[in-house]
Amino acid sequence: MLTHPTREKLHSLQLRGMAAAFDDQLRTPEIATLSFEERLGLLLDREETTRADRRLKTRLTQAKLRVNASLEDIDYRAKRNLDRNLVLELGSCSWIARHHNLVIAGPTGVGKTYLACALAHKACREGYKALYQRLPRLLHELEIAKGDGRYRTMLASLQRIDLLVLDDWGVTPLSDANRRDLLELLDDRYATCSTLITSQLPVAAWHEYLADPTLADAILDRFVHNAHRLDLRGDSMRKSRNPLTRDAATSEG
């Protein structure tokens, strides 16, 4: 059997998983005991796994998560009002499938950003497109996009994201243009995809933060009513010796 041409053809067809599995089979004498169908099945399984891994890597790269976080690394021993059952339920991503939203609220340093990134990471693993953005920076980028003609294109791109993480809601004052951009963004996403907001402000204070009563009503109407809530409490994780996670306390916000 001419193995070199076969290997080259697999690579030329971009069947890299099958090529790697083919090499493994050549190095395994016991493989001869398997039937042709069984060996072909192993090649196909490797190709499927390789492609799935490659797609996941792409989704994680495009998500631009602020911290390398995962739900498996959460330590529930820390007293942060963290409900394990609720986190596990959110980790199923069923709320994303239903196009619901999520609020993670709590004081600075308590772990909001880490949890948001962990949930976004899980969403990527489940096949969803996610994107992390600090809200102040996103609003600034939308302002720039208006000037160079990319505004509608940028909104359309954000609308295609299954889970959009808006971190640091409420840390900077909003202009009237910012409020209108928020309304456009959340209106596009309403009932079609999910948005996760982290904030030091409790939801009850959001209306006052948004300042303009009419726009505040419209913005909150498109987010709050189908939003799950995770309210954290406690001291900053940056001061604690008993971190929320075993290895990422300094990255939490």
Summary of the structure (lengths in Angstrom):
residues: 253
radius of gyration: 22.9
end to end distance: 58.7
largest distance: 76.1
contacts: 759
relative contact order: 0.16
helix: 57%
strand: 12%
